[in-house]
Amino acid sequence: MLWVLSLHIIFLTIWVAGAYFVPVILAGAGRHENNFSDPPQGIDSMARFVYTHVATPAALISITAGSVVFLINQSADFWLLAKLTLVAIMAAAHASLGLLIIRVERKQYAMVRAWSYVFIALLSVLIVAILWIVLAKPAVPEGVPWTL
């Protein structure tokens, strides 16, 4: 059980690092100002490589290991389902990051920098919320029907 939980935490860390790294690359590629030098070539392929070969496999392994921990514990507490909801939102945000990579590869730089900042902010909020839920394990709020 402990090794599965360790696997979950290790690959979650890799997923989050990759998910932070890709929008930073894209924000640099999406600059539209006239600079003294052009942005370096190959940024798009680096973003795609990190997304497809680092962040996405780490996300899949992390979610799978987390599901195994969930099945081993056989628990369906309120905090766990709230965490899974936030993880689902994080996975959807990860998928939208792939769409942002496609926009940059098609040279559609409009709002890429802004969306990169939005993604970083959203990811930060989700990570803090997930950490709080996991560490605090809040009880069911008053007035919420909970029948599990």
C-alpha positions, -999 to +999 in steps of 0.1 A: +000+000+000+028+024+009+047+019-023+015+026-044+009+058-024+046+068-030+042+060-067+011+083-067+029+112-050+060+109-072+042+109-105+018+136-093+048+158-086+062+150-121+027+158-137+025+191-119+060+201-128+053+193-165+020+211-163+037+242-150+066+240-175+045+238-207+025+271-202+057+289-194+072+277-227+040+286-246+038+321-230+073+327-243+064+315-278+032+336-278+050+369-275+037+393-301+058+423-294+086+434-316+117+423-297+154+428-305+156+391-312+131+365-323+121+337-299+142+306-303+130+280-328+117+247-317+097+259-287+066+242-300+082+208-303+096+211-268+062+219-254+047+190-272+074+167-261+071+176-224+033+174-227+031+140-245+062+123-231+064+136-195+033+153-182+006+131-197+022+097-188+029+110-153-008+121-151-020+087-162+003+068-138-006+092-109-044+088-115-040+050-118-020+047-086-044+070-068-073+048-079-055+017-067-050+034-033-087+043-033-096+007-041-073-008-015-087+015+013-123+008+002-133+042+014-158+066+000-155+095+024-167+130+015-132+145+013-120+118-011-149+124-035-143+161-033-106+155-041-115+133-070-138+161-083-109+185-082-086+160-099-111+156-127-111+194-132-073+192-132-073+165-159-097+186-180-074+216-176-045+193-187-064+184-218-071+221-225-033+227-223-030+203-252-053+225-272-032+255-264-001+236-277-020+230-310-028+267-313+008+277-309+019+250-334-006+266-359+009+300-353-023+313-337-007+334-310-037+355-301-042+353-263-018+324-259+001+343-232-030+352-213-044+317-215-010+304-202-013+327-172-049+316-166-038+279-167-010+285-143-034+303-119-060+276-122-035+249-116-021+267-086-056+270-071-064+233-078-032+221-063-036+241-031-073+230-028-063+193-033-035+195-008-059+212+017-085+185+012-060+157+015-044+170+046-074+184+064-099+157+054-129+179+061-162+164+073-194+167+054-206+203+055-239+211+073-269+209+050-253+187+024-271+154+019-246+127+021-259+091+019-228+071+010 
